[in-house]
Amino acid sequence: MAFHEDDSRIRSGYAPQNMAVIRHMALNLLSRESSAKVGKKAKRLKAGWDNTYLTTVLASTG
């Protein structure tokens, strides 16, 4: 529960499935990024605080 899914108010239509795909993609990108030797939670927080690191995560190739 890395993204507080239980607190989400997305309940109808295809929105829950779409958000699940987006969350899965985000976790995969964090897993592939290798410049920071920390866990996924720390990487997620760092990407939220540091736009340069966020760009690194989005551009990472593994």
N, C-alpha and C positions, 0 to 999 in steps of 0.2 A: 504494500500500500504506500508507494513512494509519493503519490500525488494526491493523497487524501480523497480517494475516489468515493468513500462513504459520505463525504460532505458535499459532493457534487449534486446539483439540482437537475442535471441532464437526465431526463427520464423517458422522453417520447421520440417516436420516429426512429430514424437511423442515427441520431446523435450519439447514443451510448456506444454503438459499434464504431462510429467514426472517431470518437475520443479515445477508445481503446486502441485503435490503430495508431493514432498520434502519440499516445503514451508509450506504446511498444517501440515505435520508431525513435522516440527520444531516449529511451533506455538503451536501445541498440547503439545509437550514436555515442552515448556516454561510455558504453562498454568498449567501443572501438578506439576511443581517444586515449592515447598512451603517454602524453607528456606529463600528466600529474599522476603520481603513484599513490592514489587514495581511492576510497570506495566510491560507489555510484552516488551516494547521498552527498558526499563532500563535493564531488564533481558537479552535481546538479546545483548545489548552493553557490559554488564558485561561478558557474555559468550565469546564474541570476545576478551576481554582484559585479562581474567583470565582463564587459562587452567584448574585450579582446579575446578572452578565454572562450566566450560563447562563439565567436567567429572561428576560433581554432577547432572547437567541437564540431561545428557545422561543416567545416571544410576538411575534417580529418578523413584520411583514407586507410587508416589502420596501422 
